Amino acid sequence: MTSPRPSPSIPRNLDPKTLRQLFNEGTRLLGGVSYPALEARVLLLHAASLEEKEFYSNPGARPSGKVEGRFLSLIGRRLAGHPLDHLTGRKEFWSLPFKVGPGVLVPRPETELVVEKTIELAAGRRLSILDVGTGSGNIAIALSRELPLARITAVDISARALKIARANAAVLGAAGVRFVRSDLFSAFRKARPLFDVIVSNPPYVSQREWTGLAAEVRDHEPKRALVGGDRGTEFIGKLIRLAHGYLRSGGRIVMEIGAGQKDDVRTLFGDGWDEIEFARDLAGAPRVVSARKRRVRPTSS
């Protein structure tokens, strides 16, 4: 779906339709999106508060007029450009249902590479982990579920995002994650703790790329969570520079980057880093970078 368009006149019949009839009508109305049948099913299940198995086991059921009205209203909002995940209020990440909404970046599948790499680095050790720009809390919460021994702190500049992240942590059994409002590392300047791993899905879209994004992203997701500067890598460079001072010797940074940014990002790591590695997404593009804070060797007396 590339841009919003005026919603068509959506008919409402007096005779209640079956679930199958509503599904077919929704699929027809959503013909301009990439996956109309999938989205129609998701919106219908949400409107009717049904599980998928209930839909398939009894497609001839006739839901109430209120359900039909909610479904057609959701279809209209989708056709007007609202993101599917904002309409349902949920997005799956790491096989967990995360609450999302306006003002919070919707988790993407490629971000799971950050979780995978961090788990690999942890190797069962009791680590102190900081998630910078936590958004919905998806990275921190997924890590908390997989690394019960880890001490995880998650920060974000947005009070709205932190409210959603705390709610997700409570529902998904990650009550041990500590959430702090902070602009990058500003909340830690006095205490200056050191972490074993710093993870992030930072803004990495360029200003030029931003103008070309689909309207459902550009008009509904937070710009500051997406745009990393004129070139797209300015925020990444700042994060690398500051993170060095909050990592223990031998500590790691793990973060997502944009497709095609591998060479530019590599140049942002100076002499204080080594073991710079890139993980590829399913399309084969380098999408996650990890690097180690160079160990300081004691000088001989």
MARROTI-668458 format. One line per field, with one value per atom (N, C-alpha, C): residue number from 0; y, z, x. Coordinates in steps of 0.02 Angstrom, whole numbers. Example, Ala and Ser with C-alpha at 12.3 -4.5 7.8 and 13.67 -1.06 7.14 Angstrom:
BEGIN
k [0:0:0:1:1:1] .
yy [-284:-225:-165:-112:-53:2] .
zz [390:390:390:354:357:394] .
xx [660:615:660:642:684:645] .
% end
This chain:
BEGIN
k [0:0:0:1:1:1:2:2:2:3:3:3:4:4:4:5:5:5:6:6:6:7:7:7:8:8:8:9:9:9:10:10:10:11:11:11:12:12:12:13:13:13:14:14:14:15:15:15:16:16:16:17:17:17:18:18:18:19:19:19:20:20:20:21:21:21:22:22:22:23:23:23:24:24:24:25:25:25:26:26:26:27:27:27:28:28:28:29:29:29:30:30:30:31:31:31:32:32:32:33:33:33:34:34:34:35:35:35:36:36:36:37:37:37:38:38:38:39:39:39:40:40:40:41:41:41:42:42:42:43:43:43:44:44:44:45:45:45:46:46:46:47:47:47:48:48:48:49:49:49:50:50:50:51:51:51:52:52:52:53:53:53:54:54:54:55:55:55:56:56:56:57:57:57:58:58:58:59:59:59:60:60:60:61:61:61:62:62:62:63:63:63:64:64:64:65:65:65:66:66:66:67:67:67:68:68:68:69:69:69:70:70:70:71:71:71:72:72:72:73:73:73:74:74:74:75:75:75:76:76:76:77:77:77:78:78:78:79:79:79:80:80:80:81:81:81:82:82:82:83:83:83:84:84:84:85:85:85:86:86:86:87:87:87:88:88:88:89:89:89:90:90:90:91:91:91:92:92:92:93:93:93:94:94:94:95:95:95:96:96:96:97:97:97:98:98:98:99:99:99:100:100:100:101:101:101:102:102:102:103:103:103:104:104:104:105:105:105:106:106:106:107:107:107:108:108:108:109:109:109:110:110:110:111:111:111:112:112:112:113:113:113:114:114:114:115:115:115:116:116:116:117:117:117:118:118:118:119:119:119:120:120:120:121:121:121:122:122:122:123:123:123:124:124:124:125:125:125:126:126:126:127:127:127:128:128:128:129:129:129:130:130:130:131:131:131:132:132:132:133:133:133:134:134:134:135:135:135:136:136:136:137:137:137:138:138:138:139:139:139:140:140:140:141:141:141:142:142:142:143:143:143:144:144:144:145:145:145:146:146:146:147:147:147:148:148:148:149:149:149:150:150:150:151:151:151:152:152:152:153:153:153:154:154:154:155:155:155:156:156:156:157:157:157:158:158:158:159:159:159:160:160:160:161:161:161:162:162:162:163:163:163:164:164:164:165:165:165:166:166:166:167:167:167:168:168:168:169:169:169:170:170:170:171:171:171:172:172:172:173:173:173:174:174:174:175:175:175:176:176:176:177:177:177:178:178:178:179:179:179:180:180:180:181:181:181:182:182:182:183:183:183:184:184:184:185:185:185:186:186:186:187:187:187:188:188:188:189:189:189:190:190:190:191:191:191:192:192:192:193:193:193:194:194:194:195:195:195:196:196:196:197:197:197:198:198:198:199:199:199:200:200:200:201:201:201:202:202:202:203:203:203:204:204:204:205:205:205:206:206:206:207:207:207:208:208:208:209:209:209:210:210:210:211:211:211:212:212:212:213:213:213:214:214:214:215:215:215:216:216:216:217:217:217:218:218:218:219:219:219:220:220:220:221:221:221:222:222:222:223:223:223:224:224:224:225:225:225:226:226:226:227:227:227:228:228:228:229:229:229:230:230:230:231:231:231:232:232:232:233:233:233:234:234:234:235:235:235:236:236:236:237:237:237:238:238:238:239:239:239:240:240:240:241:241:241:242:242:242:243:243:243:244:244:244:245:245:245:246:246:246:247:247:247:248:248:248:249:249:249:250:250:250:251:251:251:252:252:252:253:253:253:254:254:254:255:255:255:256:256:256:257:257:257:258:258:258:259:259:259:260:260:260:261:261:261:262:262:262:263:263:263:264:264:264:265:265:265:266:266:266:267:267:267:268:268:268:269:269:269:270:270:270:271:271:271:272:272:272:273:273:273:274:274:274:275:275:275:276:276:276:277:277:277:278:278:278:279:279:279:280:280:280:281:281:281:282:282:282:283:283:283:284:284:284:285:285:285:286:286:286:287:287:287:288:288:288:289:289:289:290:290:290:291:291:291:292:292:292:293:293:293:294:294:294:295:295:295:296:296:296:297:297:297:298:298:298:299:299:299:300:300:300] .
yy [-59:0:61:105:159:226:240:304:298:341:338:362:337:361:366:405:412:345:334:271:266:207:199:195:203:195:121:105:35:18:-25:-40:-79:-66:-104:-132:-196:-228:-240:-241:-254:-327:-373:-444:-458:-487:-500:-551:-537:-581:-635:-689:-739:-715:-749:-731:-738:-790:-800:-743:-722:-667:-601:-589:-528:-531:-590:-599:-586:-614:-604:-530:-497:-426:-385:-400:-364:-374:-435:-450:-409:-404:-365:-291:-264:-193:-176:-223:-212:-234:-237:-261:-223:-161:-121:-131:-169:-181:-243:-255:-310:-379:-386:-451:-442:-431:-414:-469:-532:-585:-591:-585:-588:-531:-470:-413:-416:-439:-445:-494:-549:-599:-570:-536:-507:-457:-414:-363:-393:-445:-478:-513:-548:-582:-531:-474:-422:-392:-377:-347:-394:-459:-508:-539:-520:-549:-625:-650:-722:-746:-808:-842:-869:-879:-903:-970:-1014:-1080:-1075:-1025:-1016:-994:-952:-930:-988:-1029:-1085:-1141:-1149:-1204:-1188:-1123:-1105:-1042:-1045:-985:-963:-1007:-989:-952:-942:-906:-834:-808:-740:-695:-654:-609:-553:-518:-464:-406:-363:-303:-258:-258:-218:-242:-308:-337:-316:-322:-303:-229:-187:-116:-101:-135:-125:-147:-204:-230:-182:-158:-113:-46:-24:37:29:-30:-44:-46:-76:-78:-7:35:105:141:131:163:136:72:43:74:81:111:184:216:286:292:236:238:220:202:184:116:109:45:-11:-70:-127:-140:-135:-151:-100:-37:13:-1:-27:-42:-100:-149:-206:-193:-146:-132:-184:-230:-284:-297:-318:-339:-396:-451:-507:-495:-509:-505:-558:-598:-653:-699:-710:-752:-727:-663:-632:-576:-568:-515:-449:-401:-336:-284:-248:-191:-136:-106:-50:3:61:114:175:228:290:316:340:366:315:252:199:161:150:113:42:19:-49:-97:-148:-195:-228:-235:-268:-335:-382:-449:-447:-403:-402:-384:-350:-332:-393:-449:-510:-531:-509:-524:-494:-437:-407:-453:-480:-526:-589:-617:-678:-668:-614:-601:-591:-557:-545:-610:-653:-718:-758:-755:-790:-765:-699:-670:-685:-692:-704:-771:-822:-890:-911:-895:-917:-876:-824:-783:-732:-709:-659:-590:-562:-500:-441:-382:-318:-289:-280:-261:-196:-150:-88:-85:-73:-66:9:38:110:122:163:175:116:97:33:31:88:89:48:-3:-46:-94:-93:-138:-206:-214:-280:-314:-277:-309:-327:-280:-292:-349:-351:-402:-471:-474:-538:-564:-519:-540:-563:-529:-548:-618:-634:-701:-755:-739:-788:-791:-736:-732:-713:-760:-744:-720:-735:-712:-641:-614:-548:-493:-439:-378:-327:-313:-275:-207:-155:-87:-63:-31:-6:68:108:180:204:259:292:364:409:479:492:446:456:426:469:445:398:412:370:300:297:232:193:225:191:164:200:176:112:110:50:-7:10:-42:-73:-32:-59:-105:-85:-126:-193:-191:-253:-298:-268:-308:-342:-307:-335:-394:-387:-439:-499:-486:-539:-570:-555:-589:-566:-501:-474:-417:-429:-377:-355:-395:-378:-326:-309:-258:-189:-151:-83:-33:7:57:127:165:232:281:339:391:426:425:452:468:522:539:507:450:409:393:418:399:454:504:562:544:493:474:443:426:390:432:496:536:541:543:549:482:431:365:331:341:312:237:197:124:97:39:5:-58:-70:-126:-176:-239:-290:-286:-270:-265:-206:-167:-114:-133:-137:-155:-96:-94:-40:-54:-29:-22:53:85:158:185:250:280:275:251:246:263:289:311:381:394:460:507:572:620:612:597:586:524:470:409:420:462:475:502:547:577:526:471:420:361:362:307:305:247:241:286:314:361:329:264:232:230:232:237:310:351:421:461:445:484:457:396:365:339:335:312:370:369:427:439:499:515:508:530:528:457:408:338:307:344:318:355:421:461:473:451:455:514:559:616:623:671:682:620:588:528:464:468:409:376:392:358:405:467:514:491:468:445:383:339:279:298:347:370:398:437:465:410:361:306:266:254:218:256:321:362:362:372:376:308:257:189:166:187:165:182:238:258:223:184:150:74:50:-21:-40:-98:-125:-143:-149:-172:-241:-249:-311:-316:-263:-262:-254:-267:-268:-219:-193:-157:-198:-204:-241:-197:-180:-137:-150:-133:-140:-81:-93:-40:-46:4:4:-38:-63:-100:-53:-77:-37:9:5:49:16:-46:-84:-47:-24:7:73:113:176:165:115:101:75:34:8:64:117:172:212:204:242:213:152:121:139:171:192:140:164:120:86:114:85:23:-1:-58:-112:-174:-228:-280:-334:-388:-361:-319:-290:-342:-362:-414:-392:-419:-403:-467:-465:-520:-501:-549:-536:-557:-519:-536:-590:-607:-661:-644:-579:-558:-556:-571:-572:-505:-455:-389:-385:-355:-345:-298:-323:-283:-273:-310:-300:-301:-252:-247:-259:-295:-303:-288:-258:-241:-244:-257:-263:-202:-177:-123:-155:-128:-157:-163:-221:-232:-192:-163:-124:-171:-177:-221:-182:-212:-178:-167:-107:-92:-122:-146:-176:-120:-129:-78:-85] .
zz [0:0:0:-50:-58:-34:-39:-18:-1:45:63:6:4:-46:-13:-41:-11:-4:52:63:18:-14:-54:-11:-42:-5:12:76:97:117:79:92:157:189:249:236:230:217:283:279:338:360:312:328:350:410:433:388:375:332:375:342:375:379:420:424:356:318:252:205:207:164:183:247:268:246:254:232:158:118:45:27:61:47:66:124:145:97:73:25:-39:-61:-121:-110:-54:-40:-33:-7:4:-56:-114:-173:-191:-167:-184:-139:-84:-40:-64:-37:-61:-45:13:34:59:14:35:76:58:96:166:173:239:283:256:297:314:266:280:337:337:391:458:458:521:549:507:531:552:517:536:603:613:678:734:720:771:786:734:744:782:768:799:862:881:941:936:877:865:857:875:859:788:756:686:680:728:723:726:762:766:699:664:598:549:549:501:519:583:603:591:588:579:537:473:431:414:426:412:469:524:580:559:588:571:632:630:686:689:744:755:707:702:661:686:752:779:754:750:724:652:612:542:535:577:575:593:645:665:609:578:525:466:444:386:403:466:487:484:507:503:431:387:316:289:307:284:308:372:399:366:350:316:246:211:145:148:205:214:233:239:250:320:365:433:430:465:465:495:467:491:565:585:655:704:682:725:732:681:684:731:733:778:846:848:911:932:886:902:844:861:811:841:805:830:819:870:866:912:886:924:950:909:926:987:1001:1057:1030:1059:1036:1072:1036:1066:1052:1103:1094:1058:1007:972:962:939:927:899:884:858:904:875:914:934:915:931:867:857:798:800:746:742:732:773:766:697:668:604:613:568:574:575:535:532:598:642:707:751:735:773:768:716:710:768:794:852:912:921:977:968:908:895:909:885:895:969:1005:1076:1116:1099:1133:1120:1058:1039:1081:1090:1127:1202:1226:1298:1319:1279:1293:1365:1391:1457:1514:1499:1553:1581:1640:1673:1650:1601:1571:1594:1590:1600:1530:1511:1442:1443:1398:1390:1320:1317:1253:1243:1192:1179:1126:1144:1098:1096:1153:1160:1123:1113:1078:1115:1083:1115:1165:1171:1218:1188:1122:1091:1100:1090:1097:1169:1215:1286:1313:1295:1322:1293:1228:1198:1231:1244:1277:1348:1383:1451:1454:1404:1402:1387:1346:1325:1372:1407:1451:1521:1558:1624:1675:1663:1709:1694:1637:1617:1657:1668:1699:1642:1627:1566:1584:1556:1562:1492:1486:1421:1426:1379:1382:1318:1325:1267:1287:1238:1251:1255:1228:1224:1284:1320:1376:1352:1293:1265:1251:1220:1205:1268:1320:1382:1416:1410:1438:1404:1338:1301:1317:1321:1335:1404:1454:1521:1521:1483:1479:1445:1393:1359:1406:1444:1490:1543:1568:1619:1591:1530:1499:1478:1454:1424:1473:1536:1586:1587:1578:1580:1630:1689:1740:1765:1753:1777:1735:1676:1635:1667:1673:1702:1645:1646:1594:1621:1582:1604:1547:1562:1511:1504:1444:1434:1361:1348:1280:1272:1238:1234:1305:1325:1390:1442:1430:1474:1546:1556:1624:1664:1632:1666:1674:1659:1659:1728:1780:1847:1873:1869:1895:1848:1783:1731:1740:1735:1740:1677:1683:1625:1610:1546:1524:1485:1486:1446:1372:1360:1292:1287:1234:1217:1151:1150:1090:1068:1004:980:910:897:829:818:799:797:733:731:668:616:555:504:434:429:365:350:289:269:259:262:252:183:134:66:63:96:96:132:183:222:178:133:90:43:29:-16:17:84:119:106:113:106:157:137:181:247:247:310:360:336:381:396:345:353:395:388:422:490:506:568:615:593:638:655:714:736:693:666:622:657:720:756:770:765:773:708:653:587:554:556:519:560:532:567:545:504:480:405:378:306:268:292:258:286:346:378:430:428:474:530:531:581:652:664:730:750:702:716:739:704:723:793:811:879:931:916:962:973:920:926:970:959:998:1072:1088:1158:1191:1155:1185:1210:1177:1197:1270:1294:1363:1414:1391:1437:1432:1397:1392:1432:1462:1495:1441:1461:1415:1389:1324:1294:1284:1304:1295:1221:1205:1135:1123:1062:1038:981:981:930:907:843:819:747:731:663:622:557:511:448:406:345:291:245:188:148:132:94:135:202:245:273:254:285:281:222:216:254:251:287:363:387:459:482:442:461:475:435:443:506:536:597:659:655:712:708:760:762:794:817:846:911:942:1005:998:936:923:883:893:851:843:809:796:769:718:686:638:650:610:588:532:505:495:515:505:450:407:349:363:332:338:287:283:238:165:150:81:64:114:103:116:139:151:222:232:300:338:392:428:502:529:600:605:641:653:727:741:810:812:867:874:947:960:1029:1047:1107:1134:1147:1114:1118:1190:1207:1275:1288:1347:1367:1402:1373:1402:1456:1515:1568:1548:1563:1548:1600:1579:1625:1660:1724:1762:1752] .
xx [43:0:44:38:86:60:-4:-30:-103:-127:-197:-241:-302:-349:-417:-461:-527:-561:-594:-628:-689:-699:-759:-820:-878:-940:-948:-946:-949:-1021:-1053:-1124:-1133:-1189:-1208:-1278:-1284:-1348:-1385:-1451:-1491:-1484:-1477:-1470:-1399:-1389:-1320:-1285:-1222:-1182:-1148:-1128:-1088:-1016:-976:-905:-872:-890:-860:-879:-942:-964:-928:-920:-884:-811:-782:-712:-705:-750:-746:-756:-802:-814:-753:-724:-663:-606:-597:-544:-554:-616:-630:-615:-637:-627:-553:-514:-442:-400:-431:-395:-333:-326:-268:-208:-214:-157:-120:-61:-20:-50:-80:-107:-179:-226:-294:-328:-319:-352:-324:-258:-227:-251:-252:-272:-346:-388:-459:-471:-434:-442:-420:-363:-338:-387:-414:-461:-527:-550:-612:-605:-551:-540:-536:-504:-499:-568:-607:-673:-719:-714:-759:-731:-668:-635:-633:-613:-610:-538:-527:-465:-470:-413:-414:-449:-439:-470:-546:-573:-645:-673:-636:-657:-660:-609:-606:-655:-669:-713:-787:-804:-875:-881:-861:-864:-935:-983:-1053:-1087:-1052:-1081:-1097:-1152:-1173:-1160:-1107:-1093:-1145:-1143:-1192:-1179:-1228:-1221:-1165:-1153:-1099:-1031:-1023:-960:-951:-1004:-999:-982:-1012:-998:-925:-900:-830:-783:-798:-756:-753:-811:-812:-780:-786:-752:-676:-652:-580:-556:-596:-578:-572:-620:-617:-556:-537:-477:-414:-414:-355:-348:-404:-402:-382:-392:-372:-298:-263:-191:-167:-212:-190:-155:-98:-62:-105:-99:-137:-124:-61:-43:-71:-79:-111:-185:-217:-288:-303:-259:-269:-237:-189:-155:-104:-88:-42:6:67:116:157:164:203:277:316:389:417:463:493:438:386:329:291:295:260:216:155:110:124:150:166:112:94:49:86:55:85:31:52:4:40:2:32:87:141:196:248:238:285:302:367:389:363:332:307:366:374:430:431:491:500:535:521:552:628:659:732:764:727:755:766:735:747:820:856:927:967:945:978:971:912:900:942:942:980:1055:1083:1154:1170:1128:1141:1138:1090:1086:1150:1173:1235:1295:1298:1354:1348:1287:1277:1304:1292:1318:1305:1245:1227:1255:1294:1324:1274:1286:1243:1267:1234:1256:1214:1244:1208:1198:1134:1117:1078:1094:1057:1027:962:927:913:943:937:883:833:777:730:705:669:602:570:505:453:426:376:407:474:508:523:514:518:585:640:707:720:709:723:681:618:573:590:605:625:688:736:798:785:741:725:695:654:624:675:725:775:835:848:908:885:857:829:882:945:997:1021:1001:1025:992:1028:1002:992:929:914:883:911:885:866:809:786:770:793:782:749:712:682:669:671:657:583:542:470:433:396:356:301:273:220:247:306:336:350:376:391:328:273:210:188:194:176:225:290:340:329:313:300:239:187:127:143:184:203:244:289:329:286:236:192:152:126:85:126:187:228:278:271:312:384:395:463:466:437:433:502:554:620:656:630:661:650:704:699:694:640:629:644:682:705:695:668:663:731:758:825:836:869:892:961:962:1023:1047:1105:1134:1127:1085:1081:1063:1023:1002:1058:1114:1168:1232:1228:1289:1321:1281:1309:1334:1292:1313:1361:1352:1394:1406:1352:1361:1395:1424:1454:1415:1403:1362:1405:1383:1417:1396:1333:1308:1260:1267:1219:1187:1120:1084:1040:1024:982:955:896:870:865:920:922:890:876:853:908:891:943:918:857:830:856:877:900:840:854:801:769:809:783:740:761:722:655:656:595:539:556:504:474:510:485:452:448:416:341:311:239:205:149:113:94:78:58:115:177:235:250:255:275:225:161:110:90:112:87:141:203:256:302:333:373:435:440:495:562:565:630:654:608:628:652:643:660:717:716:765:828:884:948:992:964:1003:999:1034:1032:1054:1107:1133:1102:1074:1044:1088:1153:1199:1225:1201:1227:1211:1149:1131:1171:1181:1221:1291:1322:1388:1390:1339:1335:1328:1286:1276:1340:1377:1440:1489:1495:1542:1524:1460:1440:1440:1420:1416:1484:1538:1604:1618:1592:1604:1560:1510:1465:1471:1522:1535:1597:1593:1653:1705:1767:1819:1799:1797:1775:1700:1664:1591:1573:1510:1488:1431:1429:1371:1340:1273:1237:1179:1178:1124:1105:1043:1018:1043:1053:1072:1029:1032:993:1027:986:1013:1059:1119:1165:1210:1206:1246:1308:1321:1376:1442:1463:1529:1533:1479:1480:1483:1445:1445:1512:1544:1610:1659:1656:1703:1690:1631:1614:1648:1672:1706:1781:1806:1876:1921:1979:2029:2005:1954:1931:1888:1880:1837:1873:1853:1877:1821:1836:1788:1722:1726:1667:1638:1576:1544:1474:1451:1385:1345:1282:1235:1187:1170:1127:1055:1009:939:921:857:836:846:850:863:937:979:1051:1086:1049:1079:1106:1165:1191:1145:1114:1064:1079:1127:1145:1221:1247:1318:1332:1385:1408:1483:1505:1575:1594:1659:1683:1725:1713:1756:1824:1874:1941:1964:1988:2012:2075:2077:2135:2184:2243:2294:2333:2339:2376:2449:2473:2544:2589:2645:2693:2731:2744:2780:2855] .
% end
